[in-house]
């Protein structure tokens, strides 16, 4: 009888640890996604100000155009990831 009770306690402890650990992981992921999205927007804005609009594809301005496109793409990918995780969590419930 004592072995069964001990196993039940261990299973409960493992389950509560998993739920707590999973919660921390989800929260950390949300925070990380938001930080990365803010950085992507910041990089996009910075590169937009570096573009010489008279000749956007010459010299350092072309690098700024590439940086703008890359950071905008990164933002869109992060947005898609965030939305897909929201959908997955709603479908899971």
KAPELIN-V778340 format. One record per residue. PSI is psi in degrees with one decimal (none if undefined). Layout:
BEGIN
psi
PSI
PSI
END
This chain:
BEGIN
psi
-39.9
-33.7
-41.4
-44.9
-39.9
-44.0
-38.9
-40.0
-43.1
-42.5
-41.9
-42.6
-42.8
-39.6
-45.5
-35.5
-43.8
-43.2
-44.8
-44.3
-41.0
-40.0
-44.6
-39.4
-43.0
-43.3
-43.1
-39.7
-42.3
-45.3
-43.9
-43.8
-43.7
-40.4
-44.5
-36.3
-40.5
-41.3
-40.0
-41.6
-42.1
-44.0
-38.1
-46.2
-42.4
-46.5
-31.3
-36.3
-16.1
-11.0
131.2
109.0
-15.4
-39.9
80.6
-16.3
26.2
140.6
-138.4
-19.8
-33.1
-35.1
-38.1
-37.6
-44.9
-42.1
-38.4
-45.9
-41.4
-44.1
-33.8
-38.3
-41.7
-42.0
-44.8
-40.0
-41.1
-37.2
-42.7
-42.0
-43.9
-44.3
-38.7
-34.7
-36.8
-44.3
-43.3
-39.0
-35.1
-37.8
-35.6
-33.8
none
END
